[in-house]
Amino acid sequence: MRHRHYCTYFDHRYLPLGLALHESLLRHGGEFTLWVLALDRECADFLEAAALPNVRVVPLAELEAFDPELKAVEGTRSRVEYYFTCSPCLPRYVMRAHGVDEITYLDSDLWFFSSPEPVFEELGDGSVAIIAHRFTGASAASHARHGIYNVGWLTFRNDGPGKACLEWWRARCIEWCFDRVEADRYADQKYLDRFPELFDGVVGITHPGANLAPWNVGASQVTLRDGVVCVDAQPLVFFHFQGLKRIEGNTYDTNLTSYGARMTPALRDSVFLPYIAALRRAEAFVAPRLPQAIGAQGLRRAGLNQWRVRASRAWRTFRARSAGNLVDAPP
């Protein structure tokens, strides 16, 4: 198995999620380096002091010094939009500044349940790996306006098509990267729709266990077979825990309701509860060192009033409870 290079980013509020991702890679990722773009000083200081195995810390200022065009657009965007703009800039930095022959971007709210090698095997001799959302349910059409493909896993090879694709994506995000849908673009994500038409060697990964998520799990059968979590009879590679929130005490909203999916015993016991346990281990590690990071996860949309936040959370909790999509973790 070859040495793999991954990259991700988060600020101090997302530290527990990033640490959980790292833990899952240590368990299933073989030989790897995880390049972490620390989006604020608290996060960078914490990671430098923690000296986690196989982690290389990239302070935001380092990326901005390498890519001054990124820094130049900071004032034109909200904080979350600026973070989205970093998505292509980070793998480009790792590839160009450190000469790696392949880089895979990962969202920080992923968790691996088995080896990621089947994804690389499906990529084969290709140059770019992308994974479709595979939206399911009655709301699939409305969600699809955010893009066919998900910025959860993206692999770029350091070859002609891979570099050209990454450079094009980065140029588009520098040009426009906002948290709204406009025609054929949305944040950093909808640009992915054009990858297959513009570049050779772009492979759409079809493994059912790659990027299982609230938006597609409703059409899949999750089972536990001889201790292995399976999706449609194939091992679950990684789950994308987008929108998972602790709402009170040990109760978590799984975000399944947003996509019309339903909780099952296997999904609860074999997917959500193990991940929540990993989050709580990470929180226990972070809390004495950086207490302000606990309970603050999430990159909120700018300008949302607190009363709207509370009202939205109350409605979401009511819907999730009515649908049976809350998870109560052991204390």
Helices and strands as residue ranges (DSSP letters): E 4-10, G 12-14, H 15-28, E 32-38, H 41-50, E 55-59, H 60-66, H 68-72, G 74-76, H 79-98, E 102-106, E 110-112, H 117-123, E 128-132, H 140-143, G 144-146, E 149-157, H 160-175, E 181-182, E 185-186, G 190-194, H 195-198, E 202-205, E 210-212, G 217-219, E 222-225, E 228-231, E 234-235, E 238-240, E 245-248, E 251-253, G 257-259, H 265-267, I 268-272, H 273-286, G 291-293, H 306-323, E 326-328
